[in-house]
Amino acid sequence: MSGRDIVFRLFDEVLNGGRQDSLGELVALEYVDHNPVKGLPAGVGGMRLKLRLLRQAFPDLRFTLDEVVEEGETVVARYHWEGTHRGEFLGLSPTGRSVCVAGMDFYRLRQGRLAEHWHAADELGLLRQIGVIP
């Protein structure tokens, strides 16, 4: 399976489908998130918890892959996600506002699994959309 295929499965099955059991096939045991959420555990456990918290805050969460590029062991995914802020998010009470957030994720694969992850998203835009900052 190519790195592109792995990322497509991650977005389809896990991020959109909520099937975290697929992580066992897609993510390496030594997975490293280079942009972890403070206070979450490292590795796949932190990834699972981060996804659960995001889905609780935005239960109608939907990711769209806009572009996927693979070069050697690196796969880059440019995407956007949409959802409605219906649960607590980073200590912020639900606002009921809809958001659309653009981002890019860089993944390094090792032995056919996601082993490292770097993340960049428009978090400032997200905070503006939910009304935290003007």
N, CA, C and O atoms as a printed pandas DataFrame, in Angstrom:
     atom_number atom_name residue_name chain_id  residue_number  x_coord  y_coord  z_coord
0              1         N          MET        A               1    0.854   -1.176    0.000
1              2        CA          MET        A               1    0.000    0.000    0.000
2              3         C          MET        A               1    0.900    1.238    0.000
3              4         O          MET        A               1    1.861    1.309    0.766
4              5         N          SER        A               2    0.592    2.200   -0.847
5              6        CA          SER        A               2    1.395    3.418   -0.924
6              7         C          SER        A               2    1.109    4.330    0.271
7              8         O          SER        A               2    0.110    4.162    0.971
8              9         N          GLY        A               3    2.000    5.296    0.492
9             10        CA          GLY        A               3    1.779    6.282    1.542
10            11         C          GLY        A               3    0.509    7.074    1.296
11            12         O          GLY        A               3   -0.218    7.396    2.236
12            13         N          ARG        A               4    0.238    7.390    0.036
13            14        CA          ARG        A               4   -1.006    8.099   -0.311
14            15         C          ARG        A               4   -2.217    7.280    0.128
15            16         O          ARG        A               4   -3.166    7.819    0.698
16            17         N          ASP        A               5   -2.178    5.978   -0.140
17            18        CA          ASP        A               5   -3.291    5.100    0.241
18            19         C          ASP        A               5   -3.494    5.094    1.749
19            20         O          ASP        A               5   -4.627    5.102    2.231
20            21         N          ILE        A               6   -2.392    5.080    2.491
21            22        CA          ILE        A               6   -2.481    5.077    3.957
22            23         C          ILE        A               6   -3.134    6.369    4.444
23            24         O          ILE        A               6   -3.998    6.333    5.320
24            25         N          VAL        A               7   -2.728    7.507    3.884
25            26        CA          VAL        A               7   -3.305    8.792    4.291
26            27         C          VAL        A               7   -4.775    8.870    3.888
27            28         O          VAL        A               7   -5.596    9.366    4.660
28            29         N          PHE        A               8   -5.121    8.389    2.694
29            30        CA          PHE        A               8   -6.526    8.375    2.295
30            31         C          PHE        A               8   -7.350    7.533    3.267
31            32         O          PHE        A               8   -8.455    7.924    3.643
32            33         N          ARG        A               9   -6.818    6.377    3.676
33            34        CA          ARG        A               9   -7.532    5.541    4.655
34            35         C          ARG        A               9   -7.658    6.249    5.989
35            36         O          ARG        A               9   -8.712    6.187    6.621
36            37         N          LEU        A              10   -6.590    6.930    6.436
37            38        CA          LEU        A              10   -6.640    7.665    7.700
38            39         C          LEU        A              10   -7.773    8.681    7.672
39            40         O          LEU        A              10   -8.565    8.749    8.612
40            41         N          PHE        A              11   -7.859    9.465    6.613
41            42        CA          PHE        A              11   -8.884   10.494    6.529
42            43         C          PHE        A              11  -10.280    9.880    6.376
43            44         O          PHE        A              11  -11.230   10.335    7.012
44            45         N          ASP        A              12  -10.404    8.856    5.542
45            46        CA          ASP        A              12  -11.712    8.259    5.292
46            47         C          ASP        A              12  -12.211    7.449    6.492
47            48         O          ASP        A              12  -13.309    7.694    6.991
48            49         N          GLU        A              13  -11.421    6.502    6.947
49            50        CA          GLU        A              13  -11.866    5.575    7.979
50            51         C          GLU        A              13  -11.809    6.156    9.384
51            52         O          GLU        A              13  -12.734    5.974   10.176
52            53         N          VAL        A              14  -10.724    6.855    9.689
53            54        CA          VAL        A              14  -10.508    7.310   11.065
54            55         C          VAL        A              14  -11.087    8.708   11.288
55            56         O          VAL        A              14  -11.950    8.895   12.145
56            57         N          LEU        A              15  -10.613    9.683   10.521
57            58        CA          LEU        A              15  -11.041   11.062   10.767
58            59         C          LEU        A              15  -12.512   11.277   10.432
59            60         O          LEU        A              15  -13.228   11.932   11.190
60            61         N          ASN        A              16  -12.972   10.735    9.308
61            62        CA          ASN        A              16  -14.380   10.922    8.950
62            63         C          ASN        A              16  -15.277    9.793    9.454
63            64         O          ASN        A              16  -16.415   10.032    9.857
64            65         N          GLY        A              17  -14.765    8.573    9.430
65            66        CA          GLY        A              17  -15.578    7.427    9.822
66            67         C          GLY        A              17  -15.571    7.137   11.310
67            68         O          GLY        A              17  -16.417    6.391   11.802
68            69         N          GLY        A              18  -14.613    7.727   12.040
69            70        CA          GLY        A              18  -14.550    7.504   13.479
70            71         C          GLY        A              18  -14.094    6.114   13.870
71            72         O          GLY        A              18  -14.239    5.723   15.028
72            73         N          ARG        A              19  -13.542    5.355   12.926
73            74        CA          ARG        A              19  -13.136    3.975   13.200
74            75         C          ARG        A              19  -11.681    3.943   13.680
75            76         O          ARG        A              19  -10.759    3.704   12.900
76            77         N          GLN        A              20  -11.501    4.186   14.963
77            78        CA          GLN        A              20  -10.155    4.239   15.516
78            79         C          GLN        A              20   -9.464    2.879   15.520
79            80         O          GLN        A              20   -8.245    2.813   15.685
80            81         N          ASP        A              21  -10.213    1.796   15.342
81            82        CA          ASP        A              21   -9.593    0.478   15.277
82            83         C          ASP        A              21   -8.664    0.372   14.065
83            84         O          ASP        A              21   -7.744   -0.447   14.073
84            85         N          SER        A              22   -8.885    1.186   13.020
85            86        CA          SER        A              22   -8.016    1.186   11.838
86            87         C          SER        A              22   -6.625    1.723   12.153
87            88         O          SER        A              22   -5.684    1.463   11.402
88            89         N          LEU        A              23   -6.475    2.465   13.245
89            90        CA          LEU        A              23   -5.169    3.027   13.588
90            91         C          LEU        A              23   -4.124    1.928   13.790
91            92         O          LEU        A              23   -2.943    2.135   13.510
92            93         N          GLY        A              24   -4.551    0.777   14.269
93            94        CA          GLY        A              24   -3.625   -0.329   14.467
94            95         C          GLY        A              24   -2.949   -0.782   13.193
95            96         O          GLY        A              24   -1.815   -1.262   13.231
96            97         N          GLU        A              25   -3.628   -0.638   12.054
97            98        CA          GLU        A              25   -3.067   -1.010   10.761
98            99         C          GLU        A              25   -2.290    0.134   10.114
99           100         O          GLU        A              25   -1.403   -0.111    9.296
100          101         N          LEU        A              26   -2.605    1.359   10.462
101          102        CA          LEU        A              26   -2.074    2.520    9.758
102          103         C          LEU        A              26   -0.917    3.211   10.465
103          104         O          LEU        A              26   -0.088    3.845    9.813
104          105         N          VAL        A              27   -0.848    3.099   11.783
105          106        CA          VAL        A              27    0.096    3.887   12.570
106          107         C          VAL        A              27    1.107    2.969   13.260
107          108         O          VAL        A              27    0.743    1.945   13.838
108          109         N          ALA        A              28    2.377    3.354   13.187
109          110        CA          ALA        A              28    3.452    2.591   13.820
110          111         C          ALA        A              28    3.375    2.703   15.343
111          112         O          ALA        A              28    2.899    3.703   15.880
112          113         N          LEU        A              29    3.845    1.676   16.020
113          114        CA          LEU        A              29    3.847    1.687   17.487
114          115         C          LEU        A              29    4.686    2.830   18.033
115          116         O          LEU        A              29    4.366    3.379   19.088
116          117         N          GLU        A              30    5.765    3.203   17.328
117          118        CA          GLU        A              30    6.653    4.274   17.790
118          119         C          GLU        A              30    6.244    5.640   17.243
119          120         O          GLU        A              30    7.079    6.542   17.164
120          121         N          TYR        A              31    4.982    5.811   16.866
121          122        CA          TYR        A              31    4.455    7.046   16.284
122          123         C          TYR        A              31    4.826    8.267   17.137
123          124         O          TYR        A              31    4.678    8.254   18.359
124          125         N          VAL        A              32    5.312    9.323   16.465
125          126        CA          VAL        A              32    5.697   10.562   17.136
126          127         C          VAL        A              32    4.915   11.710   16.530
127          128         O          VAL        A              32    4.973   11.931   15.320
128          129         N          ASP        A              33    4.185   12.445   17.357
129          130        CA          ASP        A              33    3.479   13.653   16.931
130          131         C          ASP        A              33    4.368   14.829   17.328
131          132         O          ASP        A              33    4.585   15.080   18.513
132          133         N          HIS        A              34    4.879   15.549   16.328
133          134        CA          HIS        A              34    5.787   16.659   16.599
134          135         C          HIS        A              34    5.060   17.937   17.022
135          136         O          HIS        A              34    5.701   18.926   17.376
136          137         N          ASN        A              35    3.724   17.919   16.986
137          138        CA          ASN        A              35    2.903   19.044   17.446
138          139         C          ASN        A              35    1.815   18.521   18.373
139          140         O          ASN        A              35    0.631   18.676   18.075
140          141         N          PRO        A              36    2.189   17.905   19.487
141          142        CA          PRO        A              36    1.171   17.308   20.359
142          143         C          PRO        A              36    0.358   18.365   21.102
143          144         O          PRO        A              36    0.805   19.494   21.306
144          145         N          VAL        A              37   -0.836   17.971   21.496
145          146        CA          VAL        A              37   -1.659   18.823   22.347
146          147         C          VAL        A              37   -1.125   18.674   23.766
147          148         O          VAL        A              37   -0.951   17.561   24.263
148          149         N          LYS        A              38   -0.869   19.797   24.405
149          150        CA          LYS        A              38   -0.316   19.789   25.763
150          151         C          LYS        A              38   -1.220   18.980   26.690
151          152         O          LYS        A              38   -2.440   19.147   26.700
152          153         N          GLY        A              39   -0.597   18.109   27.460
153          154        CA          GLY        A              39   -1.329   17.326   28.443
154          155         C          GLY        A              39   -1.820   15.979   27.935
155          156         O          GLY        A              39   -2.308   15.168   28.722
156          157         N          LEU        A              40   -1.702   15.723   26.637
157          158        CA          LEU        A              40   -2.136   14.431   26.104
158          159         C          LEU        A              40   -0.950   13.473   26.078
159          160         O          LEU        A              40    0.197   13.906   25.963
160          161         N          PRO        A              41   -1.221   12.181   26.184
161          162        CA          PRO        A              41   -0.115   11.219   26.144
162          163         C          PRO        A              41    0.555   11.199   24.772
163          164         O          PRO        A              41   -0.022   11.643   23.779
164          165         N          ALA        A              42    1.763   10.684   24.732
165          166        CA          ALA        A              42    2.498   10.564   23.476
166          167         C          ALA        A              42    1.982    9.364   22.684
167          168         O          ALA        A              42    1.234    8.532   23.197
168          169         N          GLY        A              43    2.398    9.299   21.432
169          170        CA          GLY        A              43    2.116    8.140   20.597
170          171         C          GLY        A              43    0.679    8.027   20.141
171          172         O          GLY        A              43   -0.070    9.003   20.103
172          173         N          VAL        A              44    0.317    6.798   19.795
173          174        CA          VAL        A              44   -1.012    6.522   19.255
174          175         C          VAL        A              44   -2.094    6.843   20.283
175          176         O          VAL        A              44   -3.193    7.254   19.908
176          177         N          GLY        A              45   -1.805    6.665   21.566
177          178        CA          GLY        A              45   -2.780    6.986   22.609
178          179         C          GLY        A              45   -3.162    8.456   22.579
179          180         O          GLY        A              45   -4.335    8.802   22.712
180          181         N          GLY        A              46   -2.169    9.319   22.404
181          182        CA          GLY        A              46   -2.446   10.753   22.298
182          183         C          GLY        A              46   -3.246   11.081   21.052
183          184         O          GLY        A              46   -4.130   11.937   21.079
184          185         N          MET        A              47   -2.934   10.396   19.960
185          186        CA          MET        A              47   -3.681   10.602   18.716
186          187         C          MET        A              47   -5.148   10.217   18.905
187          188         O          MET        A              47   -6.046   10.951   18.493
188          189         N          ARG        A              48   -5.382    9.073   19.525
189          190        CA          ARG        A              48   -6.761    8.621   19.767
190          191         C          ARG        A              48   -7.534    9.638   20.609
191          192         O          ARG        A              48   -8.669    9.991   20.287
192          193         N          LEU        A              49   -6.906   10.105   21.692
193          194        CA          LEU        A              49   -7.567   11.042   22.595
194          195         C          LEU        A              49   -7.815   12.382   21.903
195          196         O          LEU        A              49   -8.883   12.973   22.062
196          197         N          LYS        A              50   -6.830   12.867   21.132
197          198        CA          LYS        A              50   -6.996   14.132   20.417
198          199         C          LYS        A              50   -8.186   14.044   19.447
199          200         O          LYS        A              50   -8.988   14.974   19.360
200          201         N          LEU        A              51   -8.293   12.948   18.736
201          202        CA          LEU        A              51   -9.406   12.782   17.796
202          203         C          LEU        A              51  -10.744   12.691   18.527
203          204         O          LEU        A              51  -11.746   13.239   18.067
204          205         N          ARG        A              52  -10.758   11.999   19.664
205          206        CA          ARG        A              52  -11.991   11.880   20.443
206          207         C          ARG        A              52  -12.443   13.250   20.953
207          208         O          ARG        A              52  -13.627   13.580   20.887
208          209         N          LEU        A              53  -11.498   14.046   21.461
209          210        CA          LEU        A              53  -11.834   15.383   21.969
210          211         C          LEU        A              53  -12.315   16.299   20.851
211          212         O          LEU        A              53  -13.250   17.076   21.044
212          213         N          LEU        A              54  -11.686   16.215   19.689
213          214        CA          LEU        A              54  -12.106   17.041   18.553
214          215         C          LEU        A              54  -13.517   16.660   18.105
215          216         O          LEU        A              54  -14.333   17.531   17.804
216          217         N          ARG        A              55  -13.801   15.365   18.063
217          218        CA          ARG        A              55  -15.138   14.909   17.635
218          219         C          ARG        A              55  -16.198   15.262   18.681
219          220         O          ARG        A              55  -17.348   15.518   18.323
220          221         N          GLN        A              56  -15.833   15.280   19.965
221          222        CA          GLN        A              56  -16.791   15.696   20.995
222          223         C          GLN        A              56  -17.115   17.177   20.860
223          224         O          GLN        A              56  -18.259   17.583   21.066
224          225         N          ALA        A              57  -16.120   17.986   20.516
225          226        CA          ALA        A              57  -16.335   19.425   20.364
226          227         C          ALA        A              57  -17.075   19.750   19.076
227          228         O          ALA        A              57  -17.871   20.688   19.030
228          229         N          PHE        A              58  -16.809   18.970   18.025
229          230        CA          PHE        A              58  -17.416   19.188   16.703
230          231         C          PHE        A              58  -17.993   17.855   16.224
231          232         O          PHE        A              58  -17.385   17.192   15.384
232          233         N          PRO        A              59  -19.160   17.451   16.746
233          234        CA          PRO        A              59  -19.680   16.111   16.455
234          235         C          PRO        A              59  -19.997   15.858   14.980
235          236         O          PRO        A              59  -20.034   14.704   14.552
236          237         N          ASP        A              60  -20.224   16.904   14.207
237          238        CA          ASP        A              60  -20.494   16.731   12.771
238          239         C          ASP        A              60  -19.233   16.947   11.934
239          240         O          ASP        A              60  -19.316   17.244   10.742
240          241         N          LEU        A              61  -18.087   16.798   12.554
241          242        CA          LEU        A              61  -16.783   17.000   11.939
242          243         C          LEU        A              61  -16.662   16.240   10.618
243          244         O          LEU        A              61  -16.999   15.059   10.531
244          245         N          ARG        A              62  -16.174   16.943    9.590
245          246        CA          ARG        A              62  -15.979   16.314    8.279
246          247         C          ARG        A              62  -14.719   16.874    7.633
247          248         O          ARG        A              62  -14.605   18.079    7.409
248          249         N          PHE        A              63  -13.776   15.985    7.338
249          250        CA          PHE        A              63  -12.526   16.361    6.678
250          251         C          PHE        A              63  -12.636   16.149    5.178
251          252         O          PHE        A              63  -13.254   15.188    4.720
252          253         N          THR        A              64  -12.032   17.052    4.416
253          254        CA          THR        A              64  -11.950   16.918    2.958
254          255         C          THR        A              64  -10.488   17.046    2.560
255          256         O          THR        A              64   -9.842   18.049    2.862
256          257         N          LEU        A              65   -9.970   16.033    1.887
257          258        CA          LEU        A              65   -8.615   16.104    1.367
258          259         C          LEU        A              65   -8.623   16.950    0.096
259          260         O          LEU        A              65   -9.350   16.649   -0.850
260          261         N          ASP        A              66   -7.822   17.999    0.077
261          262        CA          ASP        A              66   -7.736   18.867   -1.093
262          263         C          ASP        A              66   -6.571   18.482   -1.994
263          264         O          ASP        A              66   -6.621   18.689   -3.206
264          265         N          GLU        A              67   -5.527   17.924   -1.401
265          266        CA          GLU        A              67   -4.361   17.522   -2.187
266          267         C          GLU        A              67   -3.499   16.599   -1.341
267          268         O          GLU        A              67   -3.336   16.815   -0.140
268          269         N          VAL        A              68   -2.950   15.573   -1.972
269          270        CA          VAL        A              68   -2.030   14.656   -1.302
270          271         C          VAL        A              68   -0.818   14.468   -2.207
271          272         O          VAL        A              68   -0.956   14.137   -3.385
272          273         N          VAL        A              69    0.371   14.682   -1.644
273          274        CA          VAL        A              69    1.611   14.554   -2.397
274          275         C          VAL        A              69    2.521   13.584   -1.652
275          276         O          VAL        A              69    2.688   13.674   -0.436
276          277         N          GLU        A              70    3.104   12.657   -2.403
277          278        CA          GLU        A              70    4.009   11.686   -1.804
278          279         C          GLU        A              70    5.391   11.816   -2.444
279          280         O          GLU        A              70    5.520   11.877   -3.667
280          281         N          GLU        A              71    6.400   11.855   -1.613
281          282        CA          GLU        A              71    7.791   11.919   -2.078
282          283         C          GLU        A              71    8.612   11.021   -1.160
283          284         O          GLU        A              71    8.858   11.371   -0.006
284          285         N          GLY        A              72    9.027    9.887   -1.658
285          286        CA          GLY        A              72    9.771    8.935   -0.835
286          287         C          GLY        A              72    8.924    8.467    0.329
287          288         O          GLY        A              72    7.819    7.959    0.138
288          289         N          GLU        A              73    9.448    8.639    1.554
289          290        CA          GLU        A              73    8.724    8.204    2.752
290          291         C          GLU        A              73    7.878    9.313    3.363
291          292         O          GLU        A              73    7.338    9.148    4.457
292          293         N          THR        A              74    7.755   10.451    2.663
293          294        CA          THR        A              74    6.986   11.580    3.180
294          295         C          THR        A              74    5.714   11.764    2.370
295          296         O          THR        A              74    5.731   11.738    1.139
296          297         N          VAL        A              75    4.604   11.952    3.090
297          298        CA          VAL        A              75    3.312   12.248    2.458
298          299         C          VAL        A              75    2.790   13.537    3.076
299          300         O          VAL        A              75    2.783   13.699    4.296
300          301         N          VAL        A              76    2.353   14.454    2.213
301          302        CA          VAL        A              76    1.787   15.724    2.656
302          303         C          VAL        A              76    0.311   15.748    2.273
303          304         O          VAL        A              76   -0.049   15.464    1.131
304          305         N          ALA        A              77   -0.530   16.087    3.228
305          306        CA          ALA        A              77   -1.968   16.196    2.988
306          307         C          ALA        A              77   -2.403   17.632    3.249
307          308         O          ALA        A              77   -2.257   18.144    4.358
308          309         N          ARG        A              78   -2.940   18.275    2.212
309          310        CA          ARG        A              78   -3.557   19.598    2.371
310          311         C          ARG        A              78   -5.053   19.339    2.428
311          312         O          ARG        A              78   -5.599   18.646    1.569
312          313         N          TYR        A              79   -5.715   19.888    3.426
313          314        CA          TYR        A              79   -7.114   19.549    3.682
314          315         C          TYR        A              79   -7.842   20.737    4.290
315          316         O          TYR        A              79   -7.247   21.770    4.595
316          317         N          HIS        A              80   -9.133   20.562    4.455
317          318        CA          HIS        A              80   -9.898   21.468    5.309
318          319         C          HIS        A              80  -10.923   20.607    6.042
319          320         O          HIS        A              80  -11.322   19.541    5.574
320          321         N          TRP        A              81  -11.330   21.100    7.195
321          322        CA          TRP        A              81  -12.386   20.398    7.925
322          323         C          TRP        A              81  -13.468   21.388    8.315
323          324         O          TRP        A              81  -13.215   22.577    8.514
324          325         N          GLU        A              82  -14.666   20.868    8.416
325          326        CA          GLU        A              82  -15.830   21.672    8.775
326          327         C          GLU        A              82  -16.554   20.998    9.924
327          328         O          GLU        A              82  -16.528   19.775   10.062
328          329         N          GLY        A              83  -17.191   21.801   10.734
329          330        CA          GLY        A              83  -17.963   21.258   11.835
330          331         C          GLY        A              83  -18.669   22.369   12.582
331          332         O          GLY        A              83  -18.453   23.555   12.334
332          333         N          THR        A              84  -19.521   21.948   13.509
333          334        CA          THR        A              84  -20.266   22.891   14.333
334          335         C          THR        A              84  -19.816   22.728   15.777
335          336         O          THR        A              84  -19.780   21.616   16.304
336          337         N          HIS        A              85  -19.474   23.841   16.409
337          338        CA          HIS        A              85  -18.937   23.829   17.773
338          339         C          HIS        A              85  -20.075   23.539   18.762
339          340         O          HIS        A              85  -20.765   24.453   19.213
340          341         N          ARG        A              86  -20.261   22.253   19.092
341          342        CA          ARG        A              86  -21.371   21.833   19.955
342          343         C          ARG        A              86  -20.919   21.249   21.284
343          344         O          ARG        A              86  -21.752   20.890   22.117
344          345         N          GLY        A              87  -19.606   21.148   21.492
345          346        CA          GLY        A              87  -19.079   20.625   22.749
346          347         C          GLY        A              87  -17.900   21.455   23.191
347          348         O          GLY        A              87  -17.397   22.281   22.429
348          349         N          GLU        A              88  -17.452   21.244   24.418
349          350        CA          GLU        A              88  -16.318   22.003   24.939
350          351         C          GLU        A              88  -15.092   21.777   24.063
351          352         O          GLU        A              88  -14.816   20.654   23.641
352          353         N          PHE        A              89  -14.360   22.856   23.795
353          354        CA          PHE        A              89  -13.154   22.788   22.979
354          355         C          PHE        A              89  -12.068   23.624   23.646
355          356         O          PHE        A              89  -12.195   24.843   23.757
356          357         N          LEU        A              90  -11.001   22.963   24.088
357          358        CA          LEU        A              90   -9.895   23.637   24.768
358          359         C          LEU        A              90  -10.393   24.516   25.917
359          360         O          LEU        A              90   -9.889   25.619   26.126
360          361         N          GLY        A              91  -11.364   24.029   26.643
361          362        CA          GLY        A              91  -11.919   24.756   27.769
362          363         C          GLY        A              91  -12.962   25.791   27.399
363          364         O          GLY        A              91  -13.470   26.497   28.270
364          365         N          LEU        A              92  -13.290   25.892   26.114
365          366        CA          LEU        A              92  -14.275   26.877   25.650
366          367         C          LEU        A              92  -15.647   26.235   25.529
367          368         O          LEU        A              92  -15.790   25.169   24.929
368          369         N          SER        A              93  -16.646   26.879   26.094
369          370        CA          SER        A              93  -18.017   26.367   26.013
370          371         C          SER        A              93  -18.511   26.389   24.576
371          372         O          SER        A              93  -18.071   27.221   23.783
372          373         N          PRO        A              94  -19.418   25.486   24.231
373          374        CA          PRO        A              94  -19.946   25.433   22.866
374          375         C          PRO        A              94  -20.604   26.752   22.459
375          376         O          PRO        A              94  -21.272   27.406   23.260
376          377         N          THR        A              95  -20.398   27.124   21.204
377          378        CA          THR        A              95  -20.982   28.362   20.679
378          379         C          THR        A              95  -22.079   28.088   19.659
379          380         O          THR        A              95  -22.865   28.984   19.350
380          381         N          GLY        A              96  -22.148   26.872   19.130
381          382        CA          GLY        A              96  -23.110   26.554   18.083
382          383         C          GLY        A              96  -22.707   27.094   16.721
383          384         O          GLY        A              96  -23.469   26.984   15.761
384          385         N          ARG        A              97  -21.518   27.677   16.627
385          386        CA          ARG        A              97  -21.055   28.258   15.359
386          387         C          ARG        A              97  -20.425   27.197   14.458
387          388         O          ARG        A              97  -19.769   26.266   14.925
388          389         N          SER        A              98  -20.643   27.363   13.161
389          390        CA          SER        A              98  -20.014   26.500   12.160
390          391         C          SER        A              98  -18.641   27.047   11.818
391          392         O          SER        A              98  -18.434   28.260   11.775
392          393         N          VAL        A              99  -17.704   26.141   11.577
393          394        CA          VAL        A              99  -16.346   26.540   11.246
394          395         C          VAL        A              99  -15.857   25.777   10.016
395          396         O          VAL        A              99  -16.361   24.707    9.676
396          397         N          CYS        A             100  -14.871   26.362    9.373
397          398        CA          CYS        A             100  -14.143   25.714    8.280
398          399         C          CYS        A             100  -12.674   26.055    8.491
399          400         O          CYS        A             100  -12.296   27.226    8.482
400          401         N          VAL        A             101  -11.847   25.029    8.682
401          402        CA          VAL        A             101  -10.448   25.215    9.050
402          403         C          VAL        A             101   -9.555   24.516    8.031
403          404         O          VAL        A             101   -9.724   23.328    7.757
404          405         N          ALA        A             102   -8.599   25.265    7.470
405          406        CA          ALA        A             102   -7.644   24.700    6.521
406          407         C          ALA        A             102   -6.404   24.231    7.272
407          408         O          ALA        A             102   -6.043   24.785    8.311
408          409         N          GLY        A             103   -5.758   23.201    6.731
409          410        CA          GLY        A             103   -4.546   22.719    7.355
410          411         C          GLY        A             103   -3.710   21.871    6.425
411          412         O          GLY        A             103   -4.137   21.507    5.329
412          413         N          MET        A             104   -2.508   21.563    6.885
413          414        CA          MET        A             104   -1.606   20.653    6.179
414          415         C          MET        A             104   -0.952   19.742    7.205
415          416         O          MET        A             104   -0.522   20.191    8.268
416          417         N          ASP        A             105   -0.883   18.480    6.879
417          418        CA          ASP        A             105   -0.195   17.510    7.716
418          419         C          ASP        A             105    0.912   16.866    6.907
419          420         O          ASP        A             105    0.729   16.514    5.742
420          421         N          PHE        A             106    2.062   16.719    7.542
421          422        CA          PHE        A             106    3.192   16.019    6.945
422          423         C          PHE        A             106    3.376   14.721    7.714
423          424         O          PHE        A             106    3.423   14.722    8.944
424          425         N          TYR        A             107    3.479   13.634    6.999
425          426        CA          TYR        A             107    3.656   12.323    7.615
426          427         C          TYR        A             107    4.940   11.687    7.073
427          428         O          TYR        A             107    5.217   11.765    5.876
428          429         N          ARG        A             108    5.707   11.068    7.944
429          430        CA          ARG        A             108    6.830   10.240    7.507
430          431         C          ARG        A             108    6.438    8.800    7.792
431          432         O          ARG        A             108    6.010    8.455    8.893
432          433         N          LEU        A             109    6.595    7.979    6.780
433          434        CA          LEU        A             109    6.258    6.569    6.911
434          435         C          LEU        A             109    7.496    5.747    7.208
435          436         O          LEU        A             109    8.605    6.076    6.786
436          437         N          ARG        A             110    7.277    4.675    7.940
437          438        CA          ARG        A             110    8.325    3.714    8.218
438          439         C          ARG        A             110    7.689    2.340    8.159
439          440         O          ARG        A             110    6.733    2.051    8.879
440          441         N          GLN        A             111    8.224    1.505    7.301
441          442        CA          GLN        A             111    7.727    0.135    7.117
442          443         C          GLN        A             111    6.226    0.110    6.842
443          444         O          GLN        A             111    5.499   -0.726    7.379
444          445         N          GLY        A             112    5.769    1.045    5.992
445          446        CA          GLY        A             112    4.382    1.049    5.549
446          447         C          GLY        A             112    3.371    1.575    6.556
447          448         O          GLY        A             112    2.171    1.345    6.407
448          449         N          ARG        A             113    3.844    2.279    7.580
449          450        CA          ARG        A             113    2.935    2.852    8.586
450          451         C          ARG        A             113    3.337    4.289    8.892
451          452         O          ARG        A             113    4.485    4.685    8.696
452          453         N          LEU        A             114    2.370    5.057    9.374
453          454        CA          LEU        A             114    2.642    6.437    9.771
454          455         C          LEU        A             114    3.491    6.416   11.035
455          456         O          LEU        A             114    3.076    5.878   12.061
456          457         N          ALA        A             115    4.689    7.008   10.955
457          458        CA          ALA        A             115    5.611    6.962   12.087
458          459         C          ALA        A             115    5.849    8.331   12.707
459          460         O          ALA        A             115    6.123    8.430   13.903
460          461         N          GLU        A             116    5.746    9.404   11.896
461          462        CA          GLU        A             116    5.938   10.757   12.410
462          463         C          GLU        A             116    4.900   11.670   11.780
463          464         O          GLU        A             116    4.424   11.427   10.670
464          465         N          HIS        A             117    4.554   12.734   12.517
465          466        CA          HIS        A             117    3.508   13.649   12.067
466          467         C          HIS        A             117    3.850   15.080   12.461
467          468         O          HIS        A             117    4.200   15.353   13.609
468          469         N          TRP        A             118    3.746   15.989   11.496
469          470        CA          TRP        A             118    3.869   17.433   11.732
470          471         C          TRP        A             118    2.573   18.056   11.255
471          472         O          TRP        A             118    2.024   17.637   10.236
472          473         N          HIS        A             119    2.079   19.042   11.969
473          474        CA          HIS        A             119    0.745   19.582   11.735
474          475         C          HIS        A             119    0.798   21.102   11.665
475          476         O          HIS        A             119    1.464   21.745   12.476
476          477         N          ALA        A             120    0.099   21.668   10.700
477          478        CA          ALA        A             120   -0.054   23.125   10.615
478          479         C          ALA        A             120   -1.476   23.414   10.175
479          480         O          ALA        A             120   -1.900   22.978    9.104
480          481         N          ALA        A             121   -2.218   24.150   10.999
481          482        CA          ALA        A             121   -3.610   24.475   10.670
482          483         C          ALA        A             121   -3.890   25.920   11.059
483          484         O          ALA        A             121   -3.164   26.522   11.851
484          485         N          ASP        A             122   -4.948   26.455   10.490
485          486        CA          ASP        A             122   -5.339   27.838   10.762
486          487         C          ASP        A             122   -6.100   27.900   12.085
487          488         O          ASP        A             122   -7.316   28.094   12.105
488          489         N          GLU        A             123   -5.381   27.736   13.174
489          490        CA          GLU        A             123   -6.002   27.739   14.490
490          491         C          GLU        A             123   -6.482   29.129   14.886
491          492         O          GLU        A             123   -7.475   29.263   15.602
492          493         N          LEU        A             124   -5.783   30.163   14.425
493          494        CA          LEU        A             124   -6.237   31.533   14.667
494          495         C          LEU        A             124   -7.590   31.753   13.998
495          496         O          LEU        A             124   -8.493   32.339   14.595
496          497         N          GLY        A             125   -7.732   31.284   12.760
497          498        CA          GLY        A             125   -9.010   31.389   12.061
498          499         C          GLY        A             125  -10.118   30.632   12.781
499          500         O          GLY        A             125  -11.259   31.091   12.832
500          501         N          LEU        A             126   -9.779   29.470   13.338
501          502        CA          LEU        A             126  -10.755   28.689   14.103
502          503         C          LEU        A             126  -11.238   29.491   15.303
503          504         O          LEU        A             126  -12.441   29.571   15.552
504          505         N          LEU        A             127  -10.303   30.090   16.055
505          506        CA          LEU        A             127  -10.689   30.868   17.234
506          507         C          LEU        A             127  -11.526   32.086   16.845
507          508         O          LEU        A             127  -12.436   32.473   17.579
508          509         N          ARG        A             128  -11.226   32.684   15.710
509          510        CA          ARG        A             128  -12.055   33.811   15.233
510          511         C          ARG        A             128  -13.466   33.328   14.891
511          512         O          ARG        A             128  -14.451   33.984   15.227
512          513         N          GLN        A             129  -13.553   32.189   14.226
513          514        CA          GLN        A             129  -14.858   31.685   13.801
514          515         C          GLN        A             129  -15.764   31.308   14.974
515          516         O          GLN        A             129  -16.985   31.435   14.883
516          517         N          ILE        A             130  -15.167   30.846   16.069
517          518        CA          ILE        A             130  -16.020   30.517   17.219
518          519         C          ILE        A             130  -16.179   31.713   18.160
519          520         O          ILE        A             130  -16.820   31.608   19.206
520          521         N          GLY        A             131  -15.587   32.851   17.778
521          522        CA          GLY        A             131  -15.838   34.093   18.508
522          523         C          GLY        A             131  -14.971   34.346   19.716
523          524         O          GLY        A             131  -15.278   35.218   20.530
524          525         N          VAL        A             132  -13.874   33.586   19.848
525          526        CA          VAL        A             132  -12.982   33.762   20.992
526          527         C          VAL        A             132  -12.189   35.053   20.846
527          528         O          VAL        A             132  -11.959   35.761   21.827
528          529         N          ILE        A             133  -11.775   35.357   19.632
529          530        CA          ILE        A             133  -11.042   36.585   19.351
530          531         C          ILE        A             133  -11.716   37.304   18.181
531          532         O          ILE        A             133  -12.327   36.660   17.328
532          533         N          PRO        A             134  -11.609   38.632   18.137
533          534        CA          PRO        A             134  -12.276   39.379   17.057
534          535         C          PRO        A             134  -11.591   39.169   15.704
535          536         O          PRO        A             134  -12.029   39.726   14.697
